[in-house]
């Protein structure tokens, strides 16, 4: 099990965008009548991508070459997969990394201002006023960290969305639901950011599909702390697969609905955090600077008298 969540490095997103353009050109050449082999030989960019994504493309290319997957359908589906990864990484950088930078900047600026005022006023750093100010700044930093963790607590849903996108794509490529879920667990291994109850439930559903057992029992009360949007797909997917119903359409509809819902949750969380960030600013950092400034003024007046 991966212990860390994705690190949405800007270079990774840029390389994925290059790869997306390359696959758009590849799909266009195939649509214009070029063979798959000839389209691959055409000059194009060679962006750097991770090993996992490279292995997925090698698997897909071999399946297309063997005639198991139509070239245009496979290329377009892989392009959608890249688009989903770009979306997930961009949202994580926007909502997670932005909040982290904001909390770090506010905290460091406040501490630097306290130190600068002490230097300008030629006062000892270990003075009572400075200690009080640093304590206030530390409290503000803790509050900002809590706000940031609250935002990041929702980001696991991006990984959850990507897993089911993989499952739906593989089913479209001709895999059975059992094969698609098992392969997706290898290609999109859920990290510890995803709640343990959901990870265990995915394993139960995958095992039931592999052994051709009936759909697992309804979810227990342990899932009451989740939103129904997070876990209903497990029951519906298992039931549809066990009854032989089309699961590809189910996952496609779920992905679109879940994506819109998740985007709304992240935006609402970001809007609330913008207001909550004012609390440490006005009640911690600003009073800390005021305490330092007032303390130095009082100290200067005392020495002058």
KELUM-183982 format. One record per residue: residue number from 1; x, y, z of N, C-alpha, C in turn. Coordinates in steps of 0.05 Angstrom, whole numbers, plus 5000, padded with zeros to 4 digits. Layout:
! residues N
    n  n_xx  n_yy  n_zz  ca_xx  ca_yy  ca_zz  c_xx  c_yy  c_zz
  NUM     X     Y     Z      X      Y      Z     X     Y     Z
...
END
This chain:
! residues 305
    n  n_xx  n_yy  n_zz  ca_xx  ca_yy  ca_zz  c_xx  c_yy  c_zz
    1  5017  4976  5000   5000   5000   5000  5018  5025  5000
    2  5012  5043  4982   5027   5068   4981  5022  5084  5006
    3  5043  5096  5018   5040   5111   5043  5036  5141  5037
    4  5041  5149  5014   5039   5178   5008  5020  5183  4985
    5  5008  5206  4985   4989   5214   4964  5005  5226  4941
    6  4992  5231  4919   5006   5243   4896  5019  5269  4903
    7  5041  5275  4891   5053   5301   4893  5049  5316  4867
    8  5030  5335  4865   5023   5348   4840  5044  5368  4831
    9  5068  5358  4823   5089   5375   4814  5082  5388  4788
   10  5087  5414  4785   5079   5428   4760  5090  5415  4735
   11  5115  5405  4737   5128   5392   4713  5113  5367  4705
   12  5102  5353  4724   5087   5328   4717  5062  5335  4702
   13  5048  5356  4710   5024   5364   4697  5031  5374  4669
   14  5053  5389  4666   5061   5399   4639  5067  5376  4620
   15  5081  5356  4631   5088   5333   4614  5063  5317  4606
   16  5044  5315  4624   5018   5302   4617  5003  5317  4596
   17  5004  5344  4597   4991   5360   4576  5004  5355  4549
   18  5031  5353  4548   5044   5347   4523  5036  5319  4513
   19  5034  5300  4531   5026   5273   4523  4997  5273  4513
   20  4980  5290  4525   4952   5292   4516  4951  5302  4487
   21  4967  5323  4482   4968   5334   4454  4978  5313  4434
   22  4998  5297  4443   5009   5277   4425  4987  5256  4418
   23  4971  5248  4438   4950   5228   4433  4927  5241  4416
   24  4922  5266  4420   4902   5279   4403  4911  5278  4374
   25  4936  5284  4368   4947   5282   4341  4946  5254  4330
   26  4952  5234  4348   4952   5206   4340  4923  5198  4332
   27  4904  5206  4348   4876   5200   4342  4867  5213  4316
   28  4876  5237  4311   4869   5251   4287  4880  5237  4262
   29  4905  5228  4264   4917   5214   4241  4902  5187  4235
   30  4894  5173  4256   4879   5148   4253  4852  5154  4241
   31  4839  5176  4250   4812   5183   4240  4814  5191  4210
   32  4837  5201  4201   4840   5209   4173  4847  5186  4155
   33  4849  5162  4166   4854   5139   4149  4881  5126  4152
   34  4898  5137  4168   4925   5125   4172  4922  5100  4189
   35  4939  5081  4183   4940   5056   4199  4952  5063  4226
   36  4947  5046  4245   4957   5050   4272  4988  5050  4273
   37  5000  5032  4258   5029   5030   4257  5041  5055  4244
   38  5029  5064  4222   5039   5088   4208  5036  5113  4226
   39  5014  5115  4240   5009   5138   4257  5030  5139  4280
   40  5038  5115  4290   5058   5114   4311  5085  5123  4301
   41  5091  5117  4275   5117   5124   4264  5119  5154  4257
   42  5097  5169  4257   5098   5197   4251  5114  5212  4272
   43  5129  5233  4264   5145   5248   4285  5126  5262  4304
   44  5132  5261  4329   5116   5274   4350  5134  5279  4374
   45  5123  5294  4393   5137   5299   4418  5139  5274  4434
   46  5160  5272  4450   5164   5249   4468  5166  5259  4496
   47  5143  5266  4508   5144   5276   4536  5153  5254  4556
   48  5164  5263  4578   5172   5244   4599  5148  5238  4616
   49  5142  5212  4619   5119   5204   4636  5129  5182  4655
   50  5113  5177  4675   5120   5157   4695  5120  5129  4684
   51  5133  5111  4698   5134   5083   4689  5107  5070  4688
   52  5090  5077  4708   5063   5065   4709  5047  5071  4684
   53  5047  5097  4676   5032   5105   4652  5045  5093  4627
   54  5071  5090  4626   5084   5078   4603  5076  5049  4600
   55  5075  5034  4623   5067   5006   4622  5039  5003  4612
   56  5021  5022  4620   4993   5021   4611  4991  5025  4581
   57  5008  5043  4570   5007   5048   4542  5018  5024  4526
   58  5039  5012  4537   5050   4988   4524  5029  4966  4522
   59  5015  4962  4545   4994   4942   4545  4972  4948  4525
   60  4964  4973  4523   4943   4981   4505  4952  4979  4476
   61  4977  4987  4470   4988   4985   4443  4988  4956  4433
   62  4997  4938  4451   4997   4910   4443  4969  4899  4438
   63  4950  4908  4455   4922   4899   4451  4911  4909  4425
   64  4917  4934  4417   4908   4945   4392  4921  4930  4368
   65  4947  4924  4371   4962   4910   4350  4950  4882  4346
   66  4942  4869  4367   4930   4842   4365  4901  4842  4356
   67  4890  4866  4352   4862   4869   4343  4841  4866  4365
   68  4850  4866  4390   4831   4863   4412  4815  4889  4418
   69  4827  4912  4411   4815   4938   4416  4817  4954  4390
   70  4795  4967  4381   4796   4984   4358  4816  5007  4363
   71  4833  5013  4343   4854   5034   4348  4843  5061  4357
   72  4823  5071  4342   4813   5098   4349  4800  5098  4377
   73  4785  5077  4383   4772   5076   4409  4792  5074  4432
   74  4813  5058  4427   4833   5055   4448  4849  5081  4452
   75  4856  5094  4431   4871   5119   4433  4855  5141  4447
   76  4829  5143  4439   4812   5164   4452  4808  5158  4481
   77  4804  5132  4488   4800   5125   4516  4825  5131  4532
   78  4849  5125  4521   4874   5131   4535  4877  5161  4538
   79  4869  5177  4518   4869   5206   4520  4852  5216  4543
   80  4828  5203  4546   4810   5211   4568  4823  5204  4595
   81  4837  5182  4596   4851   5174   4620  4872  5195  4628
   82  4887  5204  4608   4907   5225   4614  4893  5251  4623
   83  4871  5258  4610   4856   5282   4618  4847  5280  4647
   84  4838  5256  4655   4829   5253   4682  4852  5256  4702
   85  4876  5246  4695   4899   5249   4712  4906  5279  4714
   86  4905  5293  4692   4911   5322   4693  4892  5337  4711
   87  4866  5330  4708   4846   5342   4725  4851  5337  4754
   88  4857  5312  4761   4861   5305   4789  4885  5319  4801
   89  4907  5319  4786   4931   5332   4796  4928  5362  4798
   90  4913  5374  4779   4909   5403   4780  4892  5411  4804
   91  4871  5395  4809   4854   5401   4832  4870  5398  4859
   92  4887  5378  4860   4903   5374   4884  4922  5398  4888
   93  4934  5407  4866   4953   5429   4869  4938  5455  4876
   94  4914  5458  4865   4898   5482   4870  4888  5483  4899
   95  4877  5461  4908   4864   5462   4935  4883  5453  4957
   96  4901  5435  4952   4919   5426   4973  4944  5442  4975
   97  4959  5445  4953   4984   5459   4954  4980  5488  4959
   98  4959  5500  4948   4954   5529   4953  4949  5535  4983
   99  4933  5518  4996   4928   5522   5024  4953  5518  5041
  100  4970  5499  5033   4995   5495   5047  5014  5518  5045
  101  5016  5529  5021   5034   5553   5016  5023  5577  5032
  102  4997  5580  5032   4985   5603   5045  4991  5602  5075
  103  4988  5579  5087   4993   5577   5116  5023  5581  5122
  104  5040  5570  5105   5069   5574   5110  5077  5603  5107
  105  5067  5616  5086   5075   5644   5081  5066  5662  5104
  106  5040  5660  5112   5030   5677   5134  5046  5673  5160
  107  5051  5648  5166   5066   5642   5191  5094  5653  5190
  108  5109  5648  5168   5136   5657   5165  5138  5688  5164
  109  5119  5701  5150   5120   5730   5149  5116  5742  5177
  110  5098  5731  5192   5093   5741   5219  5118  5738  5237
  111  5130  5715  5236   5154   5710   5253  5176  5728  5243
  112  5180  5731  5217   5201   5749   5207  5196  5778  5215
  113  5170  5787  5215   5164   5814   5223  5170  5818  5253
  114  5165  5798  5269   5171   5800   5298  5201  5803  5302
  115  5217  5787  5288   5246   5788   5290  5256  5815  5279
  116  5245  5825  5257   5254   5850   5246  5248  5873  5264
  117  5225  5874  5277   5218   5895   5296  5237  5895  5320
  118  5243  5871  5329   5262   5869   5352  5290  5880  5344
  119  5298  5874  5319   5324   5884   5310  5324  5914  5307
  120  5302  5925  5295   5301   5954   5291  5300  5969  5317
  121  5285  5958  5336   5282   5970   5362  5306  5964  5381
  122  5324  5948  5371   5347   5940   5387  5339  5929  5414
  123  5320  5910  5413   5310   5897   5438  5318  5868  5438
  124  5320  5856  5462   5327   5828   5464  5305  5810  5453
  125  5313  5788  5440   5293   5770   5428  5277  5755  5450
  126  5290  5751  5473   5277   5735   5494  5261  5753  5513
  127  5253  5776  5504   5236   5793   5521  5208  5782  5524
  128  5194  5788  5546   5167   5778   5550  5148  5784  5527
  129  5150  5808  5516   5132   5815   5494  5137  5797  5469
  130  5162  5792  5464   5169   5775   5440  5159  5747  5445
  131  5162  5737  5469   5153   5710   5475  5123  5707  5472
  132  5108  5728  5481   5079   5728   5478  5072  5729  5448
  133  5086  5746  5433   5081   5749   5405  5087  5723  5390
  134  5109  5710  5397   5115   5684   5383  5095  5663  5390
  135  5085  5663  5415   5064   5644   5423  5038  5649  5406
  136  5031  5674  5402   5008   5680   5386  5012  5672  5357
  137  5036  5677  5347   5042   5669   5319  5041  5639  5316
  138  5051  5624  5337   5050   5595   5336  5021  5585  5336
  139  5004  5598  5352   4976   5590   5353  4963  5595  5326
  140  4969  5618  5314   4958   5623   5287  4967  5603  5267
  141  4993  5595  5269   5003   5575   5250  4988  5548  5253
  142  4983  5541  5278   4968   5516   5283  4940  5517  5272
  143  4927  5540  5275   4900   5543   5264  4900  5541  5233
  144  4920  5553  5221   4922   5552   5192  4928  5523  5183
  145  4944  5508  5198   4949   5481   5192  4924  5464  5193
  146  4907  5469  5213   4882   5455   5216  4864  5461  5192
  147  4863  5486  5183   4847   5493   5160  4857  5479  5135
  148  4884  5478  5132   4895   5464   5109  4889  5434  5110
  149  4891  5422  5133   4885   5393   5135  4856  5387  5129
  150  4839  5406  5136   4810   5402   5129  4806  5402  5099
  151  4820  5419  5085   4818   5419   5055  4829  5393  5044
  152  4853  5385  5054   4866   5361   5044  4850  5335  5050
  153  4833  5337  5071   4818   5313   5079  4798  5305  5057
  154  4793  5322  5038   4774   5315   5016  4789  5306  4990
  155  4815  5309  4989   4829   5304   4964  4831  5275  4957
  156  4827  5257  4976   4828   5228   4970  4806  5221  4950
  157  4785  5237  4948   4763   5231   4929  4773  5233  4900
  158  4794  5248  4895   4805   5249   4868  4817  5222  4860
  159  4830  5210  4879   4842   5184   4874  4820  5163  4871
  160  4799  5165  4887   4776   5147   4886  4763  5149  4858
  161  4759  5174  4849   4747   5178   4822  4764  5166  4800
  162  4791  5169  4802   4808   5158   4782  4807  5128  4781
  163  4805  5115  4804   4803   5085   4804  4779  5076  4788
  164  4756  5088  4792   4732   5079   4778  4732  5087  4749
  165  4747  5108  4742   4751   5115   4714  4767  5093  4700
  166  4787  5083  4714   4803   5061   4703  4785  5036  4699
  167  4769  5030  4718   4751   5006   4716  4733  5009  4692
  168  4720  5032  4689   4702   5036   4667  4716  5035  4640
  169  4740  5046  4639   4755   5046   4613  4763  5018  4606
  170  4772  5002  4625   4780   4974   4619  4756  4957  4610
  171  4733  4962  4622   4709   4948   4613  4702  4955  4584
  172  4705  4981  4577   4700   4989   4550  4720  4976  4531
  173  4743  4969  4540   4763   4956   4523  4759  4926  4521
  174  4738  4916  4534   4731   4888   4530  4736  4870  4554
  175  4745  4881  4576   4750   4864   4600  4724  4859  4615
  176  4723  4838  4630   4700   4833   4647  4702  4851  4672
  177  4680  4856  4686   4682   4872   4710  4703  4862  4730
  178  4704  4836  4734   4724   4824   4752  4752  4830  4743
  179  4758  4827  4717   4785   4832   4707  4791  4862  4708
  180  4771  4879  4702   4776   4907   4702  4782  4918  4730
  181  4768  4908  4750   4772   4918   4777  4800  4908  4787
  182  4806  4883  4781   4832   4872   4790  4855  4887  4776
  183  4853  4893  4750   4874   4907   4736  4876  4936  4746
  184  4853  4948  4751   4853   4976   4760  4866  4979  4788
  185  4863  4958  4805   4876   4959   4831  4907  4958  4828
  186  4917  4946  4806   4945   4946   4801  4955  4972  4789
  187  4939  4983  4771   4947   5007   4757  4942  5032  4773
  188  4922  5032  4790   4915   5055   4806  4912  5046  4835
  189  4934  5038  4847   4935   5028   4874  4926  5050  4894
  190  4906  5045  4910   4896   5065   4928  4916  5069  4951
  191  4922  5094  4956   4941   5101   4977  4927  5102  5004
  192  4942  5107  5025   4931   5109   5052  4914  5134  5055
  193  4914  5152  5036   4897   5175   5037  4868  5167  5035
  194  4862  5146  5020   4835   5136   5018  4827  5122  5044
  195  4804  5127  5056   4796   5114   5081  4798  5084  5079
  196  4807  5072  5101   4812   5043   5102  4787  5027  5096
  197  4764  5036  5106   4739   5021   5102  4733  5019  5072
  198  4738  5040  5056   4732   5038   5028  4753  5020  5014
  199  4778  5021  5022   4798   5004   5009  4791  4975  5015
  200  4783  4968  5039   4776   4941   5046  4751  4932  5031
  201  4732  4950  5027   4708   4943   5013  4714  4937  4983
  202  4732  4952  4971   4740   4947   4944  4752  4919  4942
  203  4768  4911  4961   4780   4884   4961  4759  4862  4963
  204  4738  4867  4979   4717   4848   4983  4701  4845  4957
  205  4695  4867  4944   4680   4866   4918  4697  4852  4897
  206  4723  4858  4895   4740   4846   4876  4742  4815  4880
  207  4744  4807  4905   4745   4778   4911  4719  4765  4904
  208  4696  4778  4910   4670   4766   4903  4667  4763  4873
  209  4676  4782  4858   4674   4780   4829  4692  4758  4818
  210  4716  4756  4829   4735   4736   4820  4725  4708  4824
  211  4713  4703  4847   4703   4676   4854  4675  4671  4845
  212  4663  4691  4830   4635   4688   4820  4615  4685  4843
  213  4621  4698  4866   4602   4697   4888  4580  4717  4883
  214  4560  4716  4900   4538   4736   4898  4548  4762  4908
  215  4533  4783  4903   4541   4810   4911  4545  4811  4941
  216  4565  4826  4951   4569   4828   4980  4544  4840  4994
  217  4543  4835  5020   4521   4845   5035  4521  4876  5035
  218  4498  4888  5041   4497   4918   5042  4518  4928  5062
  219  4526  4953  5057   4546   4965   5074  4537  4968  5103
  220  4556  4965  5121   4549   4967   5149  4547  4996  5158
  221  4542  4999  5184   4539   5026   5195  4566  5041  5196
  222  4588  5026  5191   4614   5040   5191  4616  5060  5169
  223  4599  5058  5149   4600   5076   5126  4582  5100  5130
  224  4569  5102  5153   4551   5125   5158  4567  5151  5158
  225  4593  5150  5164   4608   5175   5166  4616  5185  5138
  226  4612  5169  5117   4617   5177   5090  4592  5189  5077
  227  4596  5205  5057   4573   5213   5041  4565  5190  5023
  228  4539  5186  5019   4530   5164   5001  4543  5164  4974
  229  4550  5188  4964   4563   5190   4938  4590  5175  4937
  230  4602  5172  4961   4629   5159   4962  4627  5129  4959
  231  4606  5117  4971   4607   5088   4973  4584  5073  4959
  232  4564  5087  4949   4542   5073   4935  4551  5059  4910
  233  4572  5068  4897   4582   5056   4873  4591  5027  4878
  234  4601  5021  4902   4610   4994   4909  4587  4974  4907
  235  4564  4981  4920   4541   4963   4920  4529  4960  4892
  236  4526  4983  4878   4513   4983   4852  4531  4968  4832
  237  4557  4972  4833   4575   4958   4814  4575  4928  4819
  238  4576  4920  4844   4576   4892   4850  4550  4878  4842
  239  4528  4891  4847   4502   4880   4839  4499  4878  4809
  240  4507  4899  4795   4504   4899   4766  4522  4878  4753
  241  4547  4875  4764   4565   4855   4753  4555  4827  4759
  242  4544  4822  4782   4534   4795   4789  4509  4788  4773
  243  4493  4808  4765   4469   4803   4750  4473  4804  4720
  244  4498  4810  4712   4504   4812   4683  4494  4837  4670
  245  4489  4858  4685   4479   4883   4674  4503  4899  4663
  246  4498  4918  4645   4521   4934   4634  4533  4953  4656
  247  4557  4948  4663   4570   4964   4684  4585  4988  4673
  248  4591  4987  4647   4606   5009   4635  4590  5035  4636
  249  4564  5034  4629   4547   5057   4629  4543  5067  4658
  250  4541  5048  4677   4537   5055   4705  4561  5071  4715
  251  4585  5062  4708   4610   5075   4718  4613  5102  4704
  252  4605  5104  4679   4608   5130   4665  4590  5151  4677
  253  4565  5143  4683   4546   5161   4695  4555  5169  4724
  254  4565  5148  4738   4574   5154   4765  4598  5173  4765
  255  4616  5169  4746   4640   5186   4745  4633  5215  4740
  256  4614  5220  4721   4606   5247   4716  4592  5260  4739
  257  4573  5245  4752   4559   5256   4775  4578  5261  4798
  258  4596  5242  4803   4614   5244   4826  4634  5267  4821
  259  4643  5270  4797   4662   5291   4791  4649  5319  4796
  260  4624  5323  4787   4611   5348   4792  4606  5353  4822
  261  4598  5332  4836   4593   5335   4864  4619  5341  4879
  262  4640  5326  4872   4666   5330   4886  4677  5358  4880
  263  4674  5368  4856   4683   5395   4849  4668  5416  4867
  264  4642  5412  4870   4626   5430   4887  4636  5429  4916
  265  4642  5405  4926   4651   5402   4954  4678  5417  4957
  266  4697  5413  4938   4723   5426   4940  4721  5456  4939
  267  4703  5466  4921   4700   5495   4919  4688  5507  4944
  268  4668  5493  4955   4655   5503   4979  4675  5503  5002
  269  4692  5482  5003   4712   5481   5024  4732  5503  5021
  270  4741  5509  4997   4760   5530   4992  4749  5557  4999
  271  4723  5562  4992   4710   5587   4999  4709  5591  5029
  272  4701  5570  5044   4700   5572   5073  4727  5577  5085
  273  4748  5564  5074   4775   5567   5085  4785  5596  5081
  274  4776  5609  5060   4784   5637   5055  4775  5655  5078
  275  4751  5649  5089   4741   5664   5112  4754  5655  5138
  276  4758  5629  5141   4771   5619   5165  4800  5629  5167
  277  4813  5633  5145   4840   5643   5146  4842  5671  5158
  278  4820  5686  5159   4820   5712   5171  4822  5711  5202
  279  4813  5688  5213   4813   5685   5242  4841  5687  5253
  280  4860  5670  5244   4888   5673   5255  4901  5699  5247
  281  4893  5710  5224   4905   5735   5215  4898  5758  5234
  282  4872  5760  5242   4864   5782   5258  4866  5777  5288
  283  4865  5751  5296   4866   5745   5325  4892  5733  5334
  284  4911  5728  5316   4936   5717   5324  4960  5733  5313
  285  4962  5735  5286   4985   5748   5274  4985  5778  5279
  286  4962  5791  5273   4961   5820   5278  4965  5827  5307
  287  4952  5814  5327   4958   5820   5355  4987  5815  5362
  288  4999  5794  5350   5028   5788   5356  5045  5812  5347
  289  5041  5823  5324   5056   5846   5315  5050  5870  5333
  290  5025  5873  5341   5018   5896   5358  5032  5894  5385
  291  5032  5869  5396   5045   5865   5422  5075  5872  5420
  292  5088  5863  5399   5117   5869   5396  5121  5899  5393
  293  5106  5912  5376   5109   5941   5372  5103  5957  5397
  294  5081  5950  5410   5073   5964   5435  5094  5959  5457
  295  5103  5934  5459   5123   5928   5479  5149  5943  5475
  296  5158  5946  5450   5182   5961   5445  5179  5990  5451
  297  5155  6001  5445   5150   6029   5450  5150  6034  5480
  298  5136  6017  5495   5135   6020   5524  5163  6018  5536
  299  5179  5999  5525   5206   5995   5536  5223  6020  5530
  300  5219  6032  5507   5235   6056   5500  5227  6079  5518
  301  5201  6082  5523   5192   6103   5541  5202  6099  5569
  302  5203  6074  5579   5212   6068   5605  5242  6075  5608
  303  5257  6068  5588   5286   6074   5588  5291  6104  5587
  304  5274  6118  5572   5278   6147   5569  5272  6162  5595
  305  5252  6152  5610   5245   6166   5635  5265  6159  5657
END
